[in-house]
Amino acid sequence: MLLVHPPACRSTEAPLGLARLAGFLRANGLDVECLDLNQEGFEYLLGLEAPRLAAEDTWSRRALKGRAGKVADLGQAGTYANPGRYGRAIADLSRALAVTSRSLSPGVEVGLADYHDEGLSPLRKEDLVAAAEEPGASPFRALFEERLASREPQDVVGISVNFLSQALSAFAIAGMAKALWPAARIVMGGGLITSWVLQGRISLEEQFSGFVDHLVAGRGEEALAALCGLPPPWRQAAPDFSDFLGLGYFAPTRIIPYNFSLGCPWKRCSFCPEKAENSRYQSVPTDRARAEVAFLAERYEPGLFHFTDNEIAPLHLRSLAANAPGRPWYGFARFSPLLEDQGFCRDLAASGCRMLQLGLESGDQSVLDSLCKGTGLEGIERALHALDGAGIAVFLYVLFGTPAEDHDAALRTRDFVASHAGLVDFINVAIFNMPVTSPEAAGLAARPFYEGDLSLYCEFSHPAGWNRGEVRRFLSAEFEAEPAIKAIIQRTPPIFTSNHAAFFLPWASLDLGGAIRY
């Protein structure tokens, strides 16, 4: 069995989904190989000979000439202590990728976190089929051909698709695999496929004109085991990252991702995709999670753990505080009474917690109540102070344009963030997207963002006239221009955002000197 992670999305660590599948399937006796064609794709594009590429302007020529040095910069801790140097590396690598991809495939532009094709949309089923029918149109075609054709015929090819930016490449890989191995069963799963199925965009029986044999919605371990004829009971196992150790991810240390759960333990927030999809929350037992994290720390010696849960539930936060994983770590959590306890936050910090990603969403209590967030501003304020006192950085998420918000409520969010700016290290600012299948969408005048039958979100007429145009003008003129907030935005890493944020913290909090890179 061959498992593939397609381009293009952020690449700072090995793909956890494939590592989980590999660990499980190998523990149950299957022969599995994993390919991270996302990271290999970046290395391929950034390693091509410059004479083959068309670069007419000075910036493009400079970016192409300095590619290797900029990649090396992202692998050095000192770069993150120099925001100017870091920003130049990001800008030049983005430029080099854009120039290179356009030279190989006119109309296609690859970025460090995205993939854009002027002729094909990942939101149209017919375009995904077209990508499978003409895989040679991909700027990664030579890499895909070399990495697939050099292998023995495969019985099963599993392709993990988590982001829209991966979809066209995923189908190009499916088309190549079908051409090479007509008898192979092509299986697609991952976060994007799961959302398409659970939100009714496609059925589990969809085969995309014969290029896909099976779709998997949700957890893939048992589905693949059953597909391969392995009867239960199945052995559980820790993720296996061994196939990815030779790759040079864009980070100054080895990051090992791990998740304690799938889904969201709260799942009550209005307009949330988790609620719209009604996906089941599944949690790893704390004893097993503790043992797996300890095993990963010993086997791979990471400089940083990234816990990728939608929310690290209080049960697992308590377990982490009581049983330090032995390495620095960061991840998403929820504002809760647990984080208002200064003693608990100090225990979290002692366990290695360097940063928590936290969803404020709004600084207006009535908006929070309407969204069913289950959080109060007074408790959020106490948590911010407790985390700051413990030395845990905060990556804050705010959301504008929800149906319950208006301009006055948005101003209250601005004022809340500005007045607590000294307690916030980084920030993510987003405009609300309404899930197509949200029950609330039926009561509003909704229209699609883009043409296509696979869109998960829609635009809507705001009941208070607080539409996207007004929200964007507010963000530019009134929110991002606020000096205290502007300072937070300026120190938030571009493109890689939370994936790199921990490396901008004081160096005493992350001992990267002896850390191993991939």
Secondary structure, 3 states (H helix, E strand, C coil): CEEEECCCCCCCCCCHHHHHHHHHHHHCCCCCEEEEHHHHHHHHHHHCCHHHCCCCCHHHHHHHHCHHHHHHHHCCHHHHHCHHHHHHHHHHHHHHHHHHHHHHCCCEEECCCCEEECCCCCCCHHHHHHHHHCHHHCCCHHHHHHHHHCCCCCCEEEEECCCHHHHHHHHHHHHHHHHHCCCCEEEEECHHHHHHHHCCCCCCCCCHHHCCCEECCCCCHHHHHHHCCCCCCCCCCCCCCHHHCCCCCCCCCCEEEECCEECCCCCCCCCCHHHHHCCCCEECCHHHHHHHHHHHHHHHCCCEEEECCCCCCHHHHHHHHHCCCCCCEEEEECCCHHHHCHHHHHHHHHCCEEEEEEEEECCCHHHHHHCCCCCCHHHHHHHHHHHHHHCCEEEEEEEECCCCCCHHHHHHHHHHHHHCHHHCCEEEEEECCEECCCHHHHHCCEEECCCCCCCCEEEECCCCCCCHHHHHHHHHHHHCCCHHHHHHHHHCCCCCCHHHHHHHCCHHHCCCCCCCCC
